[in-house]
Amino acid sequence: MMKLENMGNEAIRKELGTRLQRERLNQNITQAQLAEQAGVSRRTLVAAEKGEGTTLETLIRLLRGLGKLGQLDQFLPEPEISPIQLAKLKGKVRQKASGKLRYPTEHNTAWKWKED
């Protein structure tokens, strides 16, 4: 399993493209067949498998064509509302974020150039 957190965006796109291609090949589906099933051009599929820029719409279509759309639940599970938030909101669903962090996380540190 690759550590995606340590990879740049280009490397992640290429890894996702490789995974799409591997799944397509595992299912013994040609590029032309998947492109037709997904409703995209073969050129679009080739670009996605190379990790070149693609849209979320295209990714959804390709996953649906591969029968893997349900995998999105593992990718980004539906978040549950914390009981504390629910109590604070008196049963209402939160609509806005305050933008204020109440505790430090690994993501709220200032970005710095990597020094050699």
RANORMO-V174713 format. One record per residue. SS is DSSP state (H for helix, E for strand, L for the rest). PHI is phi as a letter, one per 40 degrees, with the letter a starting at -180 (999 if undefined). Layout:
ss: <SS	SS>
phi: <PHI	PHI>
This chain:
ss: <L	L	L	H	H	H	L	L	H	H	H	H	H	H	H	H	H	H	H	H	H	H	H	H	H	H	L	L	L	L	H	H	H	H	H	H	H	H	L	L	L	H	H	H	H	H	H	H	H	H	L	L	L	L	L	H	H	H	H	H	H	H	H	H	H	L	L	L	H	H	H	H	H	H	H	L	L	L	L	L	L	L	H	H	H	H	H	H	L	L	L	L	L	L	L	L	L	L	L	L	L	L	L	L	L	L	L	L	L	L	L	L	L	L	L	L>
phi: <999	c	c	c	c	c	b	c	d	c	c	c	d	c	c	c	c	c	c	c	c	c	c	c	c	d	c	f	b	c	c	c	c	c	d	c	c	c	g	b	c	c	d	c	c	d	c	c	c	c	g	c	d	a	c	c	d	c	d	c	c	c	c	c	c	c	g	b	c	c	c	c	c	c	c	a	c	c	c	c	c	c	d	c	c	c	c	c	c	f	g	c	c	c	b	b	b	c	g	c	c	c	a	c	b	c	c	b	c	c	c	b	c	c	c	c>
